[in-house]
Amino acid sequence: MRKEIFGCILIGIGLLLTACNGNTYSRLRDKEDKLIANYISRNNLQIVTEEPGIDHVWGEKEFYKVKGYDNFYFHLISRGDSVRYDTINATQIDTIDLKIIANDKIIARYKRWALTENADTTSYWTTLDQAYPAEFHYMNTSECEIIAWHEAIRLMKYPDSQCEIIVPSKLGESNAQDSVTPYVYILKIKVKQ
């Protein structure tokens, strides 16, 4: 009986010490929120809360705070072509809408860095960095777990677009989620035909 009581006391002490740990998830999330706010302030980013229209000319430091997500910010660097014109015959031209739709095969190149000052950049921008780009089907999170990429593609709308996004950990890769680490990505995409 004494061993059982002693065992329960040890388990209770262990649970109490774990609960008092300074790195609880909520504290790490608070630190992440402050890190994102500091990054925005340090880089003098201008935050807009209404989604810019298709013809909007983006300011160099203008970021859209994406509705429905905490601390997810989007900046369009360049919008790809929205239509392609195919000549059917000498008098008729067919217009093809190139808007990206669910299950399109996306080819992505990116640069990534943490939000701390002087952070190292991970680059998958060229074949010199990484022989093969990331490939996944748009809206298929089993192929690409980074929810922020799917949302960024929705906002980019068209192939050959490029954007910069601030990604909180919970919308990023599993290792970012586990370590509660936010990242900035510059993402450029193509659609594989």
Salt bridges, closest charged atoms under 4 A:
GLU32 OE1 - ARG29 NH1 2.36
ASP33 OD1 - ARG29 NH1 3.39
GLU50 OE1 - LYS67 NZ 3.44
GLU51 OE1 - ARG154 NH2 3.95
GLU51 OE2 - LYS157 NZ 3.86
GLU62 OE1 - HIS56 NE2 2.96
ASP70 OD2 - LYS170 NZ 3.33
ASP86 OD2 - ARG84 NH2 3.26
GLU135 OE1 - LYS105 NZ 3.77
GLU135 OE1 - LYS192 NZ 3.61
GLU143 OE1 - HIS137 ND1 2.84
GLU151 OE2 - ARG154 NH2 2.56
ASP160 OD1 - LYS190 NZ 2.82
GLU173 OE2 - ARG112 NH1 2.59
